[in-house]
Amino acid sequence: MDFSEGTALEIVGRLSSAYGVATQKSLAECLGVPAANVSNWVQRDSVPGSAFVKCALDTGSDLHWLTTGKLANAKFEVSPESPKGEALYNEITSNGGKPVLRRIMDAYGFTLQKQLCELLGISSGTVSTWVRRNYFPGDVVVTCALETGASLQWLATGKGAQPGDSSKESTGTSISRKNLAAGVLQDAGSWTVDLSFIPHTLIEPVFISSNTESWIVDASVSGISNGRWLLGIDDKYDVYDIALLPGRKISVTSKGTNFTCGADEVNSAGKVILTMDYNS
């Protein structure tokens, strides 16, 4: 992800200047990484985004100057109580995964993970890996801060000023809609909804409607776990509550009936995120 300008050697020079050190070894100590890492950045002409994030929060140096070398060596005010060094590094890395992804999406005003993937040209699998491994995507955080103007401190740690509510007004997102009747899923156009009230990050949301209930399903989730699922059984679809059993067996419950089968005997069409009952 190309958000910086200049060679890696020039960037290392700006990072060193911000910390007030003169050697790559000293810079590595400030960033909390092995000295060999800084040398490798220069050799590969690539500096990771996490280095910019830590330096900006550690020293108060202007992120735009760190990444591009433009503007004066500006600084913002850093509270004396703010963590620094190893404590700051640990706080940043502990805010990886789903929390930082949520803040990035909020800064862009996105409700779907798919929107972020399309904007940045990355795969949904990459983003899913961030969540699964609690990874802190420093390059994306820097890109987001420069592009949206969101506070780097808030993006990286969840603290500080949040983006203004006025910039996050949403007119809703159009998602696929399907009708469920007699075990058959039929395309029914689209449904426009603001999904920001859902605390989960949805990759492929689908609105499923029947005569008695409706559901929002994330069709990208296929690995069956405990919970409510849209399943196909002998090519007939319905929503079931699933409980995992030993030996790759599952307990399947729906409308007062229950049976046990192998997990590979059903076709998972998505995990139910929200259920809406109709009042008669």
TORKOL-4160 file (C-alpha; in steps of 0.2 Angstrom, whole numbers, padded with zeros to 4 digits, m for minus):
280
<pt num="1" X="0000" Y="0000" Z="0000"/>
<pt num="2" X="0009" Y="0016" Z="m0006"/>
<pt num="3" X="0005" Y="0030" Z="0005"/>
<pt num="4" X="0023" Y="0037" Z="0008"/>
<pt num="5" X="0035" Y="0047" Z="m0003"/>
<pt num="6" X="0054" Y="0046" Z="m0004"/>
<pt num="7" X="0065" Y="0031" Z="m0002"/>
<pt num="8" X="0066" Y="0021" Z="0014"/>
<pt num="9" X="0082" Y="0028" Z="0018"/>
<pt num="10" X="0074" Y="0046" Z="0018"/>
<pt num="11" X="0060" Y="0040" Z="0028"/>
<pt num="12" X="0071" Y="0032" Z="0041"/>
<pt num="13" X="0080" Y="0049" Z="0042"/>
<pt num="14" X="0063" Y="0057" Z="0046"/>
<pt num="15" X="0059" Y="0044" Z="0059"/>
<pt num="16" X="0076" Y="0047" Z="0067"/>
<pt num="17" X="0074" Y="0065" Z="0067"/>
<pt num="18" X="0057" Y="0064" Z="0075"/>
<pt num="19" X="0065" Y="0054" Z="0089"/>
<pt num="20" X="0081" Y="0064" Z="0090"/>
<pt num="21" X="0092" Y="0049" Z="0087"/>
<pt num="22" X="0107" Y="0048" Z="0074"/>
<pt num="23" X="0109" Y="0029" Z="0071"/>
<pt num="24" X="0098" Y="0015" Z="0064"/>
<pt num="25" X="0101" Y="0005" Z="0080"/>
<pt num="26" X="0095" Y="0019" Z="0091"/>
<pt num="27" X="0079" Y="0021" Z="0080"/>
<pt num="28" X="0076" Y="0002" Z="0081"/>
<pt num="29" X="0077" Y="0004" Z="0100"/>
<pt num="30" X="0064" Y="0018" Z="0100"/>
<pt num="31" X="0052" Y="0008" Z="0089"/>
<pt num="32" X="0055" Y="m0008" Z="0099"/>
<pt num="33" X="0061" Y="m0018" Z="0084"/>
<pt num="34" X="0077" Y="m0027" Z="0081"/>
<pt num="35" X="0091" Y="m0017" Z="0073"/>
<pt num="36" X="0091" Y="m0029" Z="0058"/>
<pt num="37" X="0073" Y="m0024" Z="0054"/>
<pt num="38" X="0077" Y="m0006" Z="0050"/>
<pt num="39" X="0092" Y="m0012" Z="0040"/>
<pt num="40" X="0080" Y="m0023" Z="0030"/>
<pt num="41" X="0068" Y="m0009" Z="0027"/>
<pt num="42" X="0082" Y="0001" Z="0019"/>
<pt num="43" X="0087" Y="m0013" Z="0008"/>
<pt num="44" X="0070" Y="m0017" Z="0003"/>
<pt num="45" X="0065" Y="0001" Z="0001"/>
<pt num="46" X="0049" Y="m0002" Z="0011"/>
<pt num="47" X="0045" Y="0005" Z="0029"/>
<pt num="48" X="0030" Y="m0003" Z="0038"/>
<pt num="49" X="0015" Y="0008" Z="0042"/>
<pt num="50" X="0016" Y="0003" Z="0061"/>
<pt num="51" X="0033" Y="0012" Z="0062"/>
<pt num="52" X="0024" Y="0028" Z="0056"/>
<pt num="53" X="0010" Y="0025" Z="0068"/>
<pt num="54" X="0021" Y="0022" Z="0083"/>
<pt num="55" X="0033" Y="0037" Z="0079"/>
<pt num="56" X="0018" Y="0049" Z="0077"/>
<pt num="57" X="0010" Y="0044" Z="0093"/>
<pt num="58" X="0027" Y="0043" Z="0102"/>
<pt num="59" X="0034" Y="0060" Z="0097"/>
<pt num="60" X="0019" Y="0070" Z="0092"/>
<pt num="61" X="0027" Y="0072" Z="0075"/>
<pt num="62" X="0015" Y="0076" Z="0060"/>
<pt num="63" X="0010" Y="0061" Z="0051"/>
<pt num="64" X="0010" Y="0069" Z="0034"/>
<pt num="65" X="0027" Y="0075" Z="0037"/>
<pt num="66" X="0033" Y="0058" Z="0042"/>
<pt num="67" X="0026" Y="0050" Z="0027"/>
<pt num="68" X="0030" Y="0063" Z="0014"/>
<pt num="69" X="0043" Y="0075" Z="0020"/>
<pt num="70" X="0031" Y="0089" Z="0016"/>
<pt num="71" X="0026" Y="0103" Z="0028"/>
<pt num="72" X="0037" Y="0109" Z="0042"/>
<pt num="73" X="0042" Y="0097" Z="0056"/>
<pt num="74" X="0025" Y="0100" Z="0064"/>
<pt num="75" X="0020" Y="0092" Z="0080"/>
<pt num="76" X="0003" Y="0090" Z="0089"/>
<pt num="77" X="0002" Y="0091" Z="0108"/>
<pt num="78" X="0005" Y="0075" Z="0117"/>
<pt num="79" X="m0002" Y="0073" Z="0134"/>
<pt num="80" X="0012" Y="0070" Z="0147"/>
<pt num="81" X="0001" Y="0055" Z="0154"/>
<pt num="82" X="0001" Y="0047" Z="0137"/>
<pt num="83" X="0010" Y="0030" Z="0136"/>
<pt num="84" X="0027" Y="0030" Z="0127"/>
<pt num="85" X="0039" Y="0018" Z="0121"/>
<pt num="86" X="0035" Y="0000" Z="0125"/>
<pt num="87" X="0019" Y="0004" Z="0134"/>
<pt num="88" X="0013" Y="0013" Z="0118"/>
<pt num="89" X="0018" Y="m0001" Z="0107"/>
<pt num="90" X="0009" Y="m0014" Z="0117"/>
<pt num="91" X="m0006" Y="m0003" Z="0118"/>
<pt num="92" X="m0006" Y="m0001" Z="0099"/>
<pt num="93" X="m0003" Y="m0020" Z="0095"/>
<pt num="94" X="m0017" Y="m0025" Z="0108"/>
<pt num="95" X="m0029" Y="m0014" Z="0098"/>
<pt num="96" X="m0028" Y="m0025" Z="0082"/>
<pt num="97" X="m0040" Y="m0036" Z="0074"/>
<pt num="98" X="m0059" Y="m0032" Z="0075"/>
<pt num="99" X="m0058" Y="m0015" Z="0086"/>
<pt num="100" X="m0046" Y="m0007" Z="0074"/>
<pt num="101" X="m0056" Y="m0013" Z="0059"/>
<pt num="102" X="m0071" Y="m0006" Z="0066"/>
<pt num="103" X="m0063" Y="0011" Z="0068"/>
<pt num="104" X="m0056" Y="0011" Z="0051"/>
<pt num="105" X="m0073" Y="0007" Z="0044"/>
<pt num="106" X="m0081" Y="0021" Z="0054"/>
<pt num="107" X="m0068" Y="0034" Z="0049"/>
<pt num="108" X="m0073" Y="0030" Z="0030"/>
<pt num="109" X="m0091" Y="0029" Z="0034"/>
<pt num="110" X="m0093" Y="0011" Z="0028"/>
<pt num="111" X="m0105" Y="m0002" Z="0035"/>
<pt num="112" X="m0099" Y="m0016" Z="0025"/>
<pt num="113" X="m0082" Y="m0024" Z="0025"/>
<pt num="114" X="m0083" Y="m0027" Z="0006"/>
<pt num="115" X="m0083" Y="m0008" Z="0004"/>
<pt num="116" X="m0066" Y="m0006" Z="0013"/>
<pt num="117" X="m0059" Y="m0020" Z="0002"/>
<pt num="118" X="m0065" Y="m0012" Z="m0014"/>
<pt num="119" X="m0058" Y="0005" Z="m0009"/>
<pt num="120" X="m0041" Y="m0002" Z="m0004"/>
<pt num="121" X="m0040" Y="m0016" Z="m0017"/>
<pt num="122" X="m0037" Y="m0030" Z="m0004"/>
<pt num="123" X="m0046" Y="m0047" Z="m0003"/>
<pt num="124" X="m0059" Y="m0051" Z="0011"/>
<pt num="125" X="m0048" Y="m0065" Z="0016"/>
<pt num="126" X="m0034" Y="m0052" Z="0021"/>
<pt num="127" X="m0046" Y="m0043" Z="0032"/>
<pt num="128" X="m0053" Y="m0059" Z="0039"/>
<pt num="129" X="m0035" Y="m0063" Z="0044"/>
<pt num="130" X="m0033" Y="m0047" Z="0053"/>
<pt num="131" X="m0048" Y="m0051" Z="0064"/>
<pt num="132" X="m0043" Y="m0069" Z="0066"/>
<pt num="133" X="m0025" Y="m0065" Z="0071"/>
<pt num="134" X="m0029" Y="m0049" Z="0081"/>
<pt num="135" X="m0017" Y="m0041" Z="0068"/>
<pt num="136" X="m0014" Y="m0022" Z="0068"/>
<pt num="137" X="m0013" Y="m0016" Z="0049"/>
<pt num="138" X="m0002" Y="m0001" Z="0051"/>
<pt num="139" X="m0001" Y="0003" Z="0033"/>
<pt num="140" X="m0020" Y="0004" Z="0032"/>
<pt num="141" X="m0021" Y="0014" Z="0048"/>
<pt num="142" X="m0009" Y="0027" Z="0041"/>
<pt num="143" X="m0018" Y="0027" Z="0024"/>
<pt num="144" X="m0035" Y="0030" Z="0033"/>
<pt num="145" X="m0028" Y="0044" Z="0044"/>
<pt num="146" X="m0021" Y="0053" Z="0029"/>
<pt num="147" X="m0036" Y="0050" Z="0018"/>
<pt num="148" X="m0050" Y="0054" Z="0030"/>
<pt num="149" X="m0042" Y="0066" Z="0042"/>
<pt num="150" X="m0047" Y="0055" Z="0057"/>
<pt num="151" X="m0036" Y="0056" Z="0072"/>
<pt num="152" X="m0022" Y="0044" Z="0072"/>
<pt num="153" X="m0023" Y="0042" Z="0090"/>
<pt num="154" X="m0041" Y="0037" Z="0089"/>
<pt num="155" X="m0038" Y="0025" Z="0074"/>
<pt num="156" X="m0023" Y="0016" Z="0083"/>
<pt num="157" X="m0029" Y="0015" Z="0101"/>
<pt num="158" X="m0048" Y="0020" Z="0102"/>
<pt num="159" X="m0043" Y="0035" Z="0112"/>
<pt num="160" X="m0045" Y="0054" Z="0108"/>
<pt num="161" X="m0056" Y="0063" Z="0097"/>
<pt num="162" X="m0068" Y="0053" Z="0086"/>
<pt num="163" X="m0073" Y="0058" Z="0068"/>
<pt num="164" X="m0088" Y="0070" Z="0069"/>
<pt num="165" X="m0105" Y="0063" Z="0068"/>
<pt num="166" X="m0109" Y="0075" Z="0054"/>
<pt num="167" X="m0097" Y="0066" Z="0042"/>
<pt num="168" X="m0104" Y="0049" Z="0046"/>
<pt num="169" X="m0122" Y="0051" Z="0040"/>
<pt num="170" X="m0127" Y="0036" Z="0030"/>
<pt num="171" X="m0141" Y="0034" Z="0018"/>
<pt num="172" X="m0140" Y="0015" Z="0020"/>
<pt num="173" X="m0132" Y="0001" Z="0011"/>
<pt num="174" X="m0141" Y="m0009" Z="m0003"/>
<pt num="175" X="m0140" Y="m0028" Z="0001"/>
<pt num="176" X="m0146" Y="m0043" Z="m0008"/>
<pt num="177" X="m0164" Y="m0049" Z="m0003"/>
<pt num="178" X="m0171" Y="m0067" Z="m0004"/>
<pt num="179" X="m0188" Y="m0074" Z="0000"/>
<pt num="180" X="m0189" Y="m0091" Z="0008"/>
<pt num="181" X="m0204" Y="m0102" Z="0004"/>
<pt num="182" X="m0206" Y="m0120" Z="0005"/>
<pt num="183" X="m0187" Y="m0123" Z="0007"/>
<pt num="184" X="m0183" Y="m0113" Z="m0009"/>
<pt num="185" X="m0173" Y="m0097" Z="m0009"/>
<pt num="186" X="m0179" Y="m0085" Z="m0022"/>
<pt num="187" X="m0171" Y="m0068" Z="m0027"/>
<pt num="188" X="m0181" Y="m0053" Z="m0022"/>
<pt num="189" X="m0171" Y="m0039" Z="m0027"/>
<pt num="190" X="m0162" Y="m0028" Z="m0014"/>
<pt num="191" X="m0165" Y="m0020" Z="0003"/>
<pt num="192" X="m0158" Y="m0004" Z="0008"/>
<pt num="193" X="m0153" Y="m0003" Z="0027"/>
<pt num="194" X="m0141" Y="0006" Z="0038"/>
<pt num="195" X="m0131" Y="m0009" Z="0046"/>
<pt num="196" X="m0121" Y="0002" Z="0057"/>
<pt num="197" X="m0132" Y="m0003" Z="0072"/>
<pt num="198" X="m0125" Y="m0021" Z="0071"/>
<pt num="199" X="m0109" Y="m0023" Z="0081"/>
<pt num="200" X="m0103" Y="m0037" Z="0069"/>
<pt num="201" X="m0093" Y="m0033" Z="0053"/>
<pt num="202" X="m0103" Y="m0041" Z="0039"/>
<pt num="203" X="m0094" Y="m0047" Z="0023"/>
<pt num="204" X="m0108" Y="m0053" Z="0013"/>
<pt num="205" X="m0125" Y="m0048" Z="0021"/>
<pt num="206" X="m0141" Y="m0055" Z="0014"/>
<pt num="207" X="m0159" Y="m0051" Z="0019"/>
<pt num="208" X="m0169" Y="m0067" Z="0020"/>
<pt num="209" X="m0188" Y="m0065" Z="0022"/>
<pt num="210" X="m0202" Y="m0079" Z="0026"/>
<pt num="211" X="m0220" Y="m0077" Z="0030"/>
<pt num="212" X="m0217" Y="m0077" Z="0049"/>
<pt num="213" X="m0199" Y="m0071" Z="0051"/>
<pt num="214" X="m0184" Y="m0062" Z="0043"/>
<pt num="215" X="m0166" Y="m0063" Z="0045"/>
<pt num="216" X="m0150" Y="m0054" Z="0041"/>
<pt num="217" X="m0137" Y="m0068" Z="0036"/>
<pt num="218" X="m0119" Y="m0066" Z="0033"/>
<pt num="219" X="m0117" Y="m0078" Z="0018"/>
<pt num="220" X="m0098" Y="m0077" Z="0019"/>
<pt num="221" X="m0097" Y="m0087" Z="0035"/>
<pt num="222" X="m0097" Y="m0106" Z="0030"/>
<pt num="223" X="m0088" Y="m0115" Z="0045"/>
<pt num="224" X="m0102" Y="m0121" Z="0056"/>
<pt num="225" X="m0101" Y="m0117" Z="0074"/>
<pt num="226" X="m0114" Y="m0115" Z="0089"/>
<pt num="227" X="m0128" Y="m0103" Z="0084"/>
<pt num="228" X="m0141" Y="m0100" Z="0071"/>
<pt num="229" X="m0138" Y="m0104" Z="0053"/>
<pt num="230" X="m0146" Y="m0104" Z="0036"/>
<pt num="231" X="m0144" Y="m0122" Z="0031"/>
<pt num="232" X="m0148" Y="m0133" Z="0015"/>
<pt num="233" X="m0153" Y="m0150" Z="0019"/>
<pt num="234" X="m0157" Y="m0161" Z="0004"/>
<pt num="235" X="m0158" Y="m0145" Z="m0007"/>
<pt num="236" X="m0171" Y="m0138" Z="0005"/>
<pt num="237" X="m0167" Y="m0122" Z="0015"/>
<pt num="238" X="m0172" Y="m0116" Z="0032"/>
<pt num="239" X="m0165" Y="m0108" Z="0047"/>
<pt num="240" X="m0159" Y="m0119" Z="0061"/>
<pt num="241" X="m0151" Y="m0118" Z="0079"/>
<pt num="242" X="m0135" Y="m0128" Z="0079"/>
<pt num="243" X="m0125" Y="m0135" Z="0094"/>
<pt num="244" X="m0109" Y="m0144" Z="0090"/>
<pt num="245" X="m0107" Y="m0162" Z="0096"/>
<pt num="246" X="m0091" Y="m0173" Z="0097"/>
<pt num="247" X="m0086" Y="m0183" Z="0082"/>
<pt num="248" X="m0091" Y="m0169" Z="0070"/>
<pt num="249" X="m0109" Y="m0171" Z="0074"/>
<pt num="250" X="m0122" Y="m0157" Z="0076"/>
<pt num="251" X="m0138" Y="m0155" Z="0085"/>
<pt num="252" X="m0151" Y="m0147" Z="0073"/>
<pt num="253" X="m0166" Y="m0138" Z="0080"/>
<pt num="254" X="m0180" Y="m0129" Z="0071"/>
<pt num="255" X="m0199" Y="m0126" Z="0076"/>
<pt num="256" X="m0199" Y="m0138" Z="0090"/>
<pt num="257" X="m0191" Y="m0153" Z="0080"/>
<pt num="258" X="m0173" Y="m0159" Z="0084"/>
<pt num="259" X="m0161" Y="m0171" Z="0075"/>
<pt num="260" X="m0143" Y="m0176" Z="0075"/>
<pt num="261" X="m0132" Y="m0178" Z="0059"/>
<pt num="262" X="m0115" Y="m0176" Z="0053"/>
<pt num="263" X="m0108" Y="m0158" Z="0050"/>
<pt num="264" X="m0104" Y="m0163" Z="0032"/>
<pt num="265" X="m0122" Y="m0169" Z="0029"/>
<pt num="266" X="m0129" Y="m0151" Z="0028"/>
<pt num="267" X="m0125" Y="m0136" Z="0017"/>
<pt num="268" X="m0121" Y="m0120" Z="0026"/>
<pt num="269" X="m0128" Y="m0105" Z="0017"/>
<pt num="270" X="m0123" Y="m0092" Z="0030"/>
<pt num="271" X="m0123" Y="m0087" Z="0049"/>
<pt num="272" X="m0138" Y="m0078" Z="0055"/>
<pt num="273" X="m0133" Y="m0062" Z="0063"/>
<pt num="274" X="m0151" Y="m0054" Z="0066"/>
<pt num="275" X="m0168" Y="m0062" Z="0068"/>
<pt num="276" X="m0184" Y="m0052" Z="0066"/>
<pt num="277" X="m0201" Y="m0060" Z="0072"/>
<pt num="278" X="m0217" Y="m0053" Z="0065"/>
<pt num="279" X="m0231" Y="m0050" Z="0077"/>
<pt num="280" X="m0248" Y="m0058" Z="0071"/>
